[in-house]
Amino acid sequence: MKTNKLITILAALGISLFAAAQDNPIKKSALPHNPFGNPLIPDMIGDPSIVEIDGTFYCYVTTDGYGRGLETSGPPVVWKSKDFKNWSFNGTYFPQAENEKYWAPSKPVWRNGKWYIYPTVNGYMYPAVAESPDGPFRLVKGDTFTLENRLLEKDSVCAIDTEIFIDDDNTPYAIWGLRNVSRLKEDMATIDTLVTITTRKKSYTEGPIFFKRNGIYYFLYTNMALEKYEYFYQMSHVSPFGPYITPKQDRVCATNAEKGVFGPGHGCVFRLEGTDDYYLAYLEFSRNSTNRQVYVNKLEFNADGTIKQVDVSLDGVGALRPQADAPRRLMPMDVKASSVAEPQRVPYKLDKRCQRTEYFVPEFAADESNGSRWMAADNDTTDCWLMLDLGSVRNVGTSKIAFVRPTQGHAYELEGSADGKQWARIGGHADVRKMSPHTDAIDMPLRYLRVRITSGIRGVWEWIVEEPQEKS
């Protein structure tokens, strides 16, 4: 009924259903500077653990952006992607931990016919298990986040940031902060042998990364924090316990002020399945405190197996698995909003070169970057909206909206119009849903789309409008 109504409106206005798009999309050069580049995912997250399983990329993270620093976190969600460019999540994969302080989950590993994951919950490591990498995960031991159910059954220790590694002989290991490496027992929940590794840098360290390539074990460890966060490494030809050698050039990544990258820290290394292509994912200082975002750069090796220092960049690596049947994006000619938040200066902590100001103009919701966003003014609470103008009537297939702080949930109304005067409801939902993006199937000719945010943070990271999917 809505489609027929809009077609009638178009005919009355003398507008062709197949009007060509104008060749003057929004000029990014005319927008305020975006100092955050193009992070992997449209949300504030940290501590990524990325793995490719059966053709799908999984990214397990700490959910940031809740405004209370280390006191809290968002719920456990796993972002998924087929192409490594378009990411989504829907609900939580660990309901038992949804209301806990949930940090730094490991990647999941397959063992004993199940999937195991090791997050830091309320400051301690806990083993959890599920039948699928999507969850729902549950504690391996007991049903409460208490001492007896931890991986390391001790109190007042620094037992955080677990990395899990399964060796070629099928022996499992857990690696965590302060250079600890442990062999695990067959139940994947009990520590067998524990060793503390000696490294060249002696300061506090967290966020370890561990992997094996061509018979060489690599142990990556962090140094410093905030804008000075960095990674170093050492390698062993024997076992995860060592002995280790420190290459002459042992830095993996560090701040590059010229490229605008500050404090590349706690992340992971992953390999593109079926290739020898390795990548480093890391959090970056971003907006200070626990308001971080995640970036990915290529990790390369010398002929002798040593690691080349990563040429860090905020540009991203794009689609690692391009999808041939992906619909084409319709870029708007203009974006308007009910209001715009005031620019915010990001205070530096350790490096005066880190001078950043964040702007929140409406165009940032359609600039093909996960690092910029539109935010409404604080007092815009009664009728908050964002509108896209496609320039001419286009056949619209789907709308995908990545709201700000999606793990808190959103409700919204989606409207469409051919002329900007007569509007029809074309999507949205009244109930609050924790997901990203929020997708609506439209399949009708439109020039304008308008979203009214009725619940949730009033902001949008990115709004993607696509042509209809081509039918085979």
Buried (B, 14 or more C-beta within 10 A) or exposed (E): EEEEEBBEBBEEEEBEBEBEBEEEBBEEEEBBEBBBBBBBBBBBBBBBBBBBBEEEBBBBBBBBBBEEEEEBBBBBBBBBBBBBBBBBBBBBBBBBBBEBBBBBBBBBBEBEEBBBBBBBBBBBBBBBBBEEBBBBBBBBBEEEBBEEBBBBBEEEBBBBBBBBBBEEEEBBBBBBBBBBBBBBEEBBBBBEEEBEBEBEBEEEBBBBBBBBBEEBBBBBBBBBBBBBBBBBBBBBEEBBBBEBEBBEEBBBBBBBEEEBBBBBBBBBBBBBEEEEBBBBBBBBBBBBBBBBBBBBBEBBBEEEBBBEEBEBBBEBBEBBBEEEEBBEEBBBBBBBBBBBBEEEEBEBBBBEEBEBEBBBBBBBBBBEBBBBBBBBBEEBEEEBBBBBBBBBBBBBBBBBBBBBBBBBBBBBBBBBBBBEEEBBEBBBBEEEBBBBBBBBEBEBBBBBBBBBBBBBBBBBBBBBBBBBBEEE
